Amino acid sequence: MATPTRDKIFAAAQDRFHALGYSACGVQQIVDAAGVPKGSFYNYFKTKEGLALEVLQMYVASSKREILSNAALSPLTRIREHFGFFISRYEKDGFDKGCLIGNLSAESSDDVPLLREALKDSLSTWADLLSSVILEGQANGEIKPGLEPSAMARFLINSWEGTVLRMKITNDRRPLDDFMSIGMGLLDNNQA
């Protein structure tokens, strides 16, 4: 059940996890950013990992993965618009936060098994969606036929996450532009 205090804690956790990562962000930092007493945290969340799972779920829901299922767009356009959505999001953030999935994945360990499993599932679901679009694009001749859709989907996501890490380091969009140029070129059947 949403309450103003819970909402404050959740919003602060979204920001702190995204900016600092999971390990570097303690419950005290979250409640300080929310402006609430530490005891309030435990009234709404059993653990920091449980809160991180909710933050991850919200981030994925806001990732516009539905673009990949939009049959009104051609498959290659869907893929371009999907990654383009992230570029616009990162641009609004000043290119310094990166992808929450990538940030959390980089530090996931056996110490946070539920979060690790949720990250794995999120990446698998994303790859499955992307693979379906690649397969559809191959069927209509828009995407190169010699590519194995699942492997290419995983490659694009892995490349994207590395690209976003580089973006955070350089604090500019050049790595994102490189990804779009090269990644879409690998797919586009009309490019040599």
N, C-alpha and C positions, 0 to 999 in steps of 0.2 A: 504494500500500500504506500503510495506516494505521500510524503509530507514535506513541508518546506525544509526541515532539517535534513531529511534523507536526500532530498534533491540537491541541497548545498553540498553534502558529502559526496554524492555521486558526481556532480559537476567538477568539484575540486579534484577528485580521483581521476577523472578523465583527463584533465589538464596535467596533473602531476605525473601520471603514468606515461602520458605521451611525451612530456618534456624531459622527465628524469629517468624513465624506465621503471620496471617493477622493483628491482633490488634496491635501487637508490632512493626509493620513496617509501617512507614508513607511515604508519597510521598517524603518528603525531604530525607529520608534514601535511597529511591530507586534512586532518581536522583543523590545523592552524590555517590552512588556505581556505577552508570552509567557514572559519570563524565560529566553530562550535566546540564544546568541551569534548575531551577524548572519550569519555564514557558514552557520549551520544553515538559514537561509531558502532559500538557493540549492541546498541538498541536496534540497529537496522541491518547490520552485517555481522555474520559469525566470524569471518576471517577476512584478511586482506586478499587472499586468493579468491574467495567467493565474490568480493567486490570487483576484482580484476576480471573475473569471468563475465560479470554483468557489463562492465565497461567494454570488453571485447565484443560481446554480443551486440551492443548498441553501435559500436564502430562498424561492424560488418553490415548491420542493417542500414547504415547510412552510406555504405560504399557504392550504392547504385549498381549492384550486380545485375539488377533487373534489365539494365541496358543490353546485356548479353542475350536476353530472351526476347527482345523487341523485334518481332517478325516484320514490322513495318520498315525496318532498316536492313540493308544488305549485311551479310556476315562481316565483311571487312570494315564497313562503317561502324558496326556495333563494337568491334574490338577497338578501333580508333577512338570512338566516343567514350568507351569505358575507361581507357587509360587517360584520355583527355580530361575526363572528370577529375581524376586524381591530380593531374597537373594543375588544374584551376584551383583545387583545394590547397595544394602545397604552395601555390603562388600567393593565395590569400594569407597563409601562415608565414610568409616570408622565407620559404624554403628551409626552415631550420628544425621542423619537428619530425618529418619523415612519416613513415607508415607505422601505425601502432602495431599491426600484426608483425611486421619485420622487427620493430624495436623489442617487442615482448619475446619473439622467437629467438632473437640473438642471446637472450639471457635466460631462456627457459631451461629447467633442469629437473632432475628427479625430485627435487625439494618441493616442486609445485606440479604434481602429477595431473591434477584436474585442468590447470591452465595449459600445460603442455599438450594434453590430449585435445583440448578445445582448439588450440592453435593448429594442430595437425589436421583436425577435421575441417577447419575453416579453409586451410590451404588446399586440401583435397577437394572440397566442394567447389572452390574457385576454379581449380584446374579442370574438374569435370565439366563445369559450365563452359569454360573457354574451349575445351576439347570438342564439345558438341558444336560450337559455332565454327570452329576450324573445319570439322567434318562437313558441315552444311555448306561452307564456302567452297570446299573441294568439289562437292556434288554439283554446285552451280557453275563451277569453272573460275570463280573469283580468286580462290586461294590455291597455291601451288599443289599439284596432286601428289608429289613424291614425299610429302611430309607425313610422319606418323602423328596423328592428332594429339594423343595423350602426351607423348614425349615433347611435342612442340609447345603444348599448353604449359607443361611443367617448366620447360626452358624459358618461356616468356615470363612466367611468374618469378622464377629464380633470377632471371636477368633484371626484371623490374625491381625486385627487392634490393639487389646490389646497386642498381642505378639510384635508388632512393637514398641508400646509405652514402653514396658518392655526392649526391645533391646536398645532403646535410653537411658534409665536410666542406664542399666548395661554396655552399650557401647561394647557389644560383641554379638556373633552369637548364644550363647547357647539357648536363647528363640526361635529363628528361628528353630534350630535343634529340640527342643522339639515339636514345632508345627508340623513340618514335620513328626516326628515319630508318634506322637499321632493322629494328624489329618488324615494322610494317613492310619493309622491303623484303624481308625473308618470307613473308606470307603472300604478298601481292603477286598473282599470276601474270599480271601485265608488266611487271618489271623484270628485266633480264637478270 
